[in-house]
Amino acid sequence: MTGDAHVSGQEPEISIDTSVAHPARVWDYWLGGKDHYPSDVEVGDQLEETIPEVVLWARADREFLGRVVRHVITEAGVRQFLDIGTGIPTRDNTHQVAQRLAPESRVVYVDNDPVVLAHARALLASSPEGATDFVDANLHDPDTILAEAARTLDFSRPVLVTLLGILEFSVTDEAYTIVNRILEPFPSGTHLAIACPSNHTNTEAMDEVARKWNDSGATPIVMRSAEGLKRFFEHLELLEPGLVPLPKWRPDPGTLYADRDMDFYCAVGRKP
């Protein structure tokens, strides 16, 4: 590791239940990774039978992350990143995208999946000018997230908060309170990026995806409508083009699937 990098808190004892699917491991399976188990493959295949495009979600989500990070660096001057629901490390993680453009960028990753935690140190290879940190915390404990993030981030400066593929696991309206609490201490110019599956256009099939996932015994999910997703931005300025399928948020010339819709939506907002 280089730069200022560490895992916040005590080194935990990691226990992995391989009998039940985990979101990060299913995502890893769809991305063609190696850090998954038969239970993850089984659920991943079941969901693909219902919505064949689910495998594309993971790839489109990773590209969306890159486009958002590049946007806030080049257009808004943001140099701080709070990545909540990090997932298993893969190509073009947040710190890699950010520090290629701005080596001084500071990144805090947050996750509490034991498989992600086992790989946490792969996320800490910071540039010498910047810093990375990993916080073992649950989305439903925003005060702990903020307290630990303060070790690395300067709360007087804007930050990009990313919540990609995680808010569907917060199944009640408490999700809106949590997001507002996370954004509260940060100043004007702070950005929020979310990405979530939605039953907005393909209601019956997406509700079936949720049922199959929940029946697997994995962490329950909820499908929100477009209006339900827009509500996360009620105190923010929603950037153009608003809430859209993943590949349609400011696509680059090389963006995959830019000509197709998906039942996985995304948006970016700015704190006024």
PEMOMO-V698301 format. One record per residue. RES is the residue in one letter. SS is DSSP state (h for helix, s for strand, l for the rest). OMEGA is omega in radians with two decimals (NA if undefined). BURIAL is b if it has 16 or more other ideal C-beta (glycine too) atoms within 10 Angstrom, else e. Layout:
res-><RES:RES>
ss-><SS:SS>
omega-><OMEGA:OMEGA>
burial-><BURIAL:BURIAL>
//
This chain:
res-><M:T:G:D:A:H:V:S:G:Q:E:P:E:I:S:I:D:T:S:V:A:H:P:A:R:V:W:D:Y:W:L:G:G:K:D:H:Y:P:S:D:V:E:V:G:D:Q:L:E:E:T:I:P:E:V:V:L:W:A:R:A:D:R:E:F:L:G:R:V:V:R:H:V:I:T:E:A:G:V:R:Q:F:L:D:I:G:T:G:I:P:T:R:D:N:T:H:Q:V:A:Q:R:L:A:P:E:S:R:V:V:Y:V:D:N:D:P:V:V:L:A:H:A:R:A:L:L:A:S:S:P:E:G:A:T:D:F:V:D:A:N:L:H:D:P:D:T:I:L:A:E:A:A:R:T:L:D:F:S:R:P:V:L:V:T:L:L:G:I:L:E:F:S:V:T:D:E:A:Y:T:I:V:N:R:I:L:E:P:F:P:S:G:T:H:L:A:I:A:C:P:S:N:H:T:N:T:E:A:M:D:E:V:A:R:K:W:N:D:S:G:A:T:P:I:V:M:R:S:A:E:G:L:K:R:F:F:E:H:L:E:L:L:E:P:G:L:V:P:L:P:K:W:R:P:D:P:G:T:L:Y:A:D:R:D:M:D:F:Y:C:A:V:G:R:K:P>
ss-><l:l:l:s:s:s:s:l:l:l:l:l:l:l:l:l:l:l:l:l:l:l:h:h:h:h:h:h:h:h:l:l:l:l:l:l:l:h:h:h:h:h:h:h:h:h:h:h:h:h:l:l:l:h:h:h:h:h:h:h:h:h:h:h:h:h:h:h:h:h:h:h:h:h:h:h:l:l:l:s:s:s:s:s:l:l:l:l:l:l:l:l:l:h:h:h:h:h:h:h:h:l:l:l:l:s:s:s:s:s:s:l:l:h:h:h:h:h:l:h:h:h:h:l:l:l:l:l:l:l:s:s:s:s:s:s:l:l:l:l:l:h:h:h:h:h:h:h:h:l:l:l:l:l:l:l:l:l:l:s:s:s:s:s:l:l:h:h:h:l:l:l:l:h:h:h:h:h:h:h:h:h:h:h:l:l:l:l:l:l:s:s:s:s:s:s:s:s:l:l:l:l:h:h:h:h:h:h:h:h:h:h:h:h:h:l:l:l:l:l:l:l:l:s:l:h:h:h:h:h:h:h:h:l:l:l:s:s:l:l:l:l:l:s:s:h:h:h:l:l:l:l:l:l:l:l:l:l:l:l:l:l:l:s:s:s:s:s:s:s:l:l>
omega-><3.05:-3.14:-3.13:-3.02:3.07:3.01:-3.07:3.02:-3.13:3.00:-3.04:2.96:-3.00:3.11:-3.05:3.06:-3.10:-3.06:-3.10:-3.14:3.07:-3.08:-3.08:-3.11:3.06:3.09:3.11:3.10:3.14:3.13:-3.12:3.13:-3.06:-3.00:3.12:-3.04:-3.11:3.13:3.13:3.11:-3.12:-3.13:3.11:3.13:3.11:3.14:3.12:3.08:-3.13:3.12:-3.08:-3.07:-3.05:3.13:3.14:-3.12:-3.06:-3.13:-3.14:3.11:3.14:3.10:3.10:3.10:-3.13:-3.12:-3.14:3.14:3.13:3.14:-3.04:3.08:-3.01:-3.06:-3.06:3.09:3.14:-3.14:-3.12:-3.00:3.08:-3.02:-3.05:-3.02:-2.92:-3.04:-3.14:-3.12:3.10:3.11:3.06:2.98:-3.00:-3.08:3.14:3.11:-3.07:-3.01:2.98:-3.13:-3.08:-3.04:-3.13:-3.09:3.13:-3.00:3.01:3.06:3.14:3.04:3.04:3.03:-3.07:3.11:3.10:-3.13:3.13:-3.13:-2.96:-3.04:3.05:-3.13:-2.99:-3.14:-3.07:2.94:3.13:-3.09:-3.03:-3.14:2.99:3.12:3.05:3.14:3.07:-3.08:3.14:3.09:-3.08:3.06:-3.05:-3.14:3.07:3.11:-3.10:-3.13:-3.13:-3.14:-3.12:3.07:-3.03:-3.06:3.05:-3.04:3.07:-3.13:-3.11:-3.13:2.92:3.04:3.10:3.08:-3.02:3.11:-3.13:-3.04:3.08:3.11:3.00:-2.80:3.13:3.12:3.03:-3.13:-3.12:3.10:-3.13:-3.12:3.12:3.13:3.14:-3.11:-2.97:-3.02:-3.05:-3.01:3.01:-3.09:3.02:-3.13:3.04:3.02:3.06:3.00:-3.06:2.91:-3.09:3.05:-3.05:-3.05:-3.06:-2.88:-3.03:-3.11:-3.12:3.04:3.07:3.04:3.13:-3.13:-3.14:3.11:-3.09:3.11:-3.11:-3.08:3.12:3.10:-3.05:3.09:3.05:3.04:3.11:3.06:3.07:3.12:3.09:3.11:3.12:-3.12:3.10:-3.08:-3.02:3.11:-3.06:2.98:-3.10:-3.12:3.03:0.17:3.12:-3.14:-3.05:2.99:-3.00:-3.03:-3.02:3.04:3.07:-3.08:3.00:3.09:-3.11:-3.10:3.10:2.99:-3.06:-3.10:-3.06:3.04:3.06:3.07:3.06:-2.98:-3.12:3.08:3.09:3.10:-3.13:3.11:-3.09:NA>
burial-><e:e:b:b:b:b:b:b:e:e:e:e:e:e:e:e:e:e:e:e:b:b:b:b:b:b:b:b:b:b:b:e:b:e:b:b:b:e:b:b:e:e:b:b:e:b:b:e:e:b:b:e:b:b:b:b:b:b:b:b:b:b:b:b:b:b:b:b:b:b:b:b:b:e:e:e:e:b:b:b:b:b:b:b:b:b:b:b:b:b:e:e:b:b:b:b:b:b:b:e:e:b:e:e:b:b:b:b:b:b:b:b:b:b:b:b:b:e:b:b:e:e:b:b:b:b:b:e:e:b:b:b:b:b:b:b:b:b:b:e:e:b:e:b:b:b:e:b:b:e:e:b:b:e:e:e:e:b:b:b:b:b:b:b:b:b:b:b:b:b:b:e:e:e:b:b:e:b:b:e:e:b:b:e:e:b:e:e:b:b:b:b:b:b:b:b:b:b:b:b:e:b:e:e:e:b:e:b:b:b:e:b:b:e:e:b:e:b:e:e:b:b:b:b:e:b:e:b:b:b:e:b:b:e:e:b:e:b:b:e:e:b:b:b:b:b:b:b:b:e:b:e:e:e:b:e:b:b:e:e:e:b:b:b:b:b:b:b:b:b:b:e>
//
